[in-house]
Amino acid sequence: MPLTAIQDYFTGDHAICYGCGSDNAHGLQVRTYWDGQYGTFHFSPQDYHTAFPGVVYGGLIASLFDCHCIGTAVAAAYEKEGRPPGSDPLIMYVTANLNVNYLRPTPMGSELMLKSHIIEQKGKKTVVACTLSADDTPCANATVVGIRAT
Ligand SMILES: CCCCCCCCCCCC(=O)SCCNC(=O)CCNC(=O)[C@H](O)C(C)(C)COP(=O)(O)OP(=O)(O)OC[C@H]1O[C@@H](n2cnc3c(N)ncnc32)[C@H](O)[C@@H]1OP(=O)(O)O
């Protein structure tokens, strides 16, 4: 697994995203570690991320999927072009579609693991699938359609 997350290569206007921007002090700080096959991200929900007692808020989960999957699309695109991550010209994707299945309540108090992989890379479009697990139990999964913006 790389030591640097794909989002850590982003600067300026590309580092202000609420989900993953390193310059956004109020953001979620999503970080995607891409190993060429999977993207991995760990997140520990805080007390204020709750929906109701003991259960993580679903909108937060959607946000984690969103930025982690877009980060996966960006990292995989650099790899496909044989270029170092973050190198110019910058590769950036935006979310066209985010589809989340909530399989069971996601417990507060556990570290969450998101694991993503590429389903399709074709033209401007990349489709990414991701599973969110707590204590090795899948709690939600998602499919994200990313469209290349730059
Ligand atoms: C360095 C990094 C920095 C990164 C800096 C940090 C970035 C963090 C990113 C966070 C993620 C976000 O929240 S991004 C913000 C939320 N998203 C947005 O605001 C995007 C708003 N929507 C748009 O701008 C537009 O609709 C686009 C760009 C998504 C698509 O418009 P378009 O360019 O006209 O696309 P178009 O040519 O028609 O379609 C291209 C392909 O995508 C498919 N497609 C288009 N829309 C959809 C859709 N909703 N659902 C499924 N598939 C779709 C088409 O079928 C086609 O597939 P085919 O025929 O080729 O098979």
The ligand as an SDF file (V2000), in Angstrom:
LIG
                    3D

 61 63  0  0  0  0  0  0  0  0999 V2000
   -6.9450   15.9300   -9.0360 C   0  0  0  0  0  0  0  0  0  0  0  0
   -8.2010   15.6540   -8.3710 C   0  0  0  0  0  0  0  0  0  0  0  0
   -8.7200   16.7940   -7.5800 C   0  0  0  0  0  0  0  0  0  0  0  0
   -9.8970   16.3850   -6.8070 C   0  0  0  0  0  0  0  0  0  0  0  0
  -10.4430   17.4850   -6.0270 C   0  0  0  0  0  0  0  0  0  0  0  0
  -11.4120   16.9760   -5.1130 C   0  0  0  0  0  0  0  0  0  0  0  0
  -12.5240   16.3440   -5.8660 C   0  0  0  0  0  0  0  0  0  0  0  0
  -13.4200   15.6560   -4.9430 C   0  0  0  0  0  0  0  0  0  0  0  0
  -14.5870   15.1600   -5.7160 C   0  0  0  0  0  0  0  0  0  0  0  0
  -15.7550   15.0230   -4.8540 C   0  0  0  0  0  0  0  0  0  0  0  0
  -16.8340   14.4540   -5.6600 C   0  0  0  0  0  0  0  0  0  0  0  0
  -17.9400   15.4410   -5.8380 C   0  0  0  0  0  0  0  0  0  0  0  0
  -18.6850   15.6640   -4.9510 O   0  0  0  0  0  0  0  0  0  0  0  0
  -18.0490   16.2420   -7.3240 S   0  0  0  0  0  0  0  0  0  0  0  0
  -19.4280   17.3510   -7.0920 C   0  0  0  0  0  0  0  0  0  0  0  0
  -20.7600   16.6890   -7.3900 C   0  0  0  0  0  0  0  0  0  0  0  0
  -20.8930   16.4260   -8.8190 N   0  0  0  0  0  0  0  0  0  0  0  0
  -21.1710   17.4070   -9.6910 C   0  0  0  0  0  0  0  0  0  0  0  0
  -21.3690   18.5820   -9.3480 O   0  0  0  0  0  0  0  0  0  0  0  0
  -21.2970   17.0130  -11.1520 C   0  0  0  0  0  0  0  0  0  0  0  0
  -22.4720   17.7070  -11.8450 C   0  0  0  0  0  0  0  0  0  0  0  0
  -22.7430   17.1040  -13.1580 N   0  0  0  0  0  0  0  0  0  0  0  0
  -21.9820   17.4370  -14.2350 C   0  0  0  0  0  0  0  0  0  0  0  0
  -21.1230   18.3420  -14.1910 O   0  0  0  0  0  0  0  0  0  0  0  0
  -22.2490   16.6660  -15.4860 C   0  0  0  0  0  0  0  0  0  0  0  0
  -23.5350   16.1200  -15.4790 O   0  0  0  0  0  0  0  0  0  0  0  0
  -21.2210   15.5420  -15.6860 C   0  0  0  0  0  0  0  0  0  0  0  0
  -19.7870   16.1520  -15.8210 C   0  0  0  0  0  0  0  0  0  0  0  0
  -21.2120   14.5630  -14.5360 C   0  0  0  0  0  0  0  0  0  0  0  0
  -21.5370   14.7540  -16.9610 C   0  0  0  0  0  0  0  0  0  0  0  0
  -21.7930   15.6600  -18.0210 O   0  0  0  0  0  0  0  0  0  0  0  0
  -21.2160   15.4300  -19.4830 P   0  0  0  0  0  0  0  0  0  0  0  0
  -19.8060   15.7990  -19.5760 O   0  0  0  0  0  0  0  0  0  0  0  0
  -22.1260   16.1320  -20.3900 O   0  0  0  0  0  0  0  0  0  0  0  0
  -21.2900   13.8940  -19.6450 O   0  0  0  0  0  0  0  0  0  0  0  0
  -21.6830   13.1100  -20.9350 P   0  0  0  0  0  0  0  0  0  0  0  0
  -20.6460   13.3700  -21.9990 O   0  0  0  0  0  0  0  0  0  0  0  0
  -23.1000   13.3630  -21.2790 O   0  0  0  0  0  0  0  0  0  0  0  0
  -21.5630   11.6110  -20.4150 O   0  0  0  0  0  0  0  0  0  0  0  0
  -20.3150   10.9700  -20.2900 C   0  0  0  0  0  0  0  0  0  0  0  0
  -20.5920    9.5670  -19.8060 C   0  0  0  0  0  0  0  0  0  0  0  0
  -21.0650    9.6330  -18.4640 O   0  0  0  0  0  0  0  0  0  0  0  0
  -22.3550    9.0470  -18.3690 C   0  0  0  0  0  0  0  0  0  0  0  0
  -23.1520    9.8050  -17.4100 N   0  0  0  0  0  0  0  0  0  0  0  0
  -23.3520   11.1180  -17.3590 C   0  0  0  0  0  0  0  0  0  0  0  0
  -24.1230   11.4530  -16.3230 N   0  0  0  0  0  0  0  0  0  0  0  0
  -24.4320   10.3080  -15.6980 C   0  0  0  0  0  0  0  0  0  0  0  0
  -25.2070    9.9820  -14.5450 C   0  0  0  0  0  0  0  0  0  0  0  0
  -25.8320   10.9050  -13.8170 N   0  0  0  0  0  0  0  0  0  0  0  0
  -25.2900    8.6870  -14.1810 N   0  0  0  0  0  0  0  0  0  0  0  0
  -24.6640    7.7300  -14.8880 C   0  0  0  0  0  0  0  0  0  0  0  0
  -23.9060    7.9620  -15.9830 N   0  0  0  0  0  0  0  0  0  0  0  0
  -23.7930    9.2470  -16.3900 C   0  0  0  0  0  0  0  0  0  0  0  0
  -22.9380    9.1280  -19.7890 C   0  0  0  0  0  0  0  0  0  0  0  0
  -23.9050    8.1370  -20.0110 O   0  0  0  0  0  0  0  0  0  0  0  0
  -21.6920    8.8720  -20.6180 C   0  0  0  0  0  0  0  0  0  0  0  0
  -21.3890    7.4930  -20.6130 O   0  0  0  0  0  0  0  0  0  0  0  0
  -20.8680    6.7320  -21.9110 P   0  0  0  0  0  0  0  0  0  0  0  0
  -21.8740    6.9850  -23.0000 O   0  0  0  0  0  0  0  0  0  0  0  0
  -19.5320    7.3570  -22.2120 O   0  0  0  0  0  0  0  0  0  0  0  0
  -20.7730    5.2930  -21.5040 O   0  0  0  0  0  0  0  0  0  0  0  0
  1  2  1  0
  2  3  1  0
  3  4  1  0
  4  5  1  0
  5  6  1  0
  6  7  1  0
  7  8  1  0
  8  9  1  0
  9 10  1  0
 10 11  1  0
 11 12  1  0
 12 13  2  0
 12 14  1  0
 14 15  1  0
 15 16  1  0
 16 17  1  0
 17 18  1  0
 18 19  2  0
 18 20  1  0
 20 21  1  0
 21 22  1  0
 22 23  1  0
 23 24  2  0
 23 25  1  0
 25 26  1  0
 25 27  1  0
 27 28  1  0
 27 29  1  0
 27 30  1  0
 30 31  1  0
 31 32  1  0
 32 33  2  0
 32 34  1  0
 32 35  1  0
 35 36  1  0
 36 37  2  0
 36 38  1  0
 36 39  1  0
 39 40  1  0
 40 41  1  0
 41 42  1  0
 41 56  1  0
 42 43  1  0
 43 44  1  0
 43 54  1  0
 44 45  1  0
 44 53  1  0
 45 46  2  0
 46 47  1  0
 47 48  1  0
 47 53  2  0
 48 49  1  0
 48 50  2  0
 50 51  1  0
 51 52  2  0
 52 53  1  0
 54 55  1  0
 54 56  1  0
 56 57  1  0
 57 58  1  0
 58 59  2  0
 58 60  1  0
 58 61  1  0
M  END
$$$$
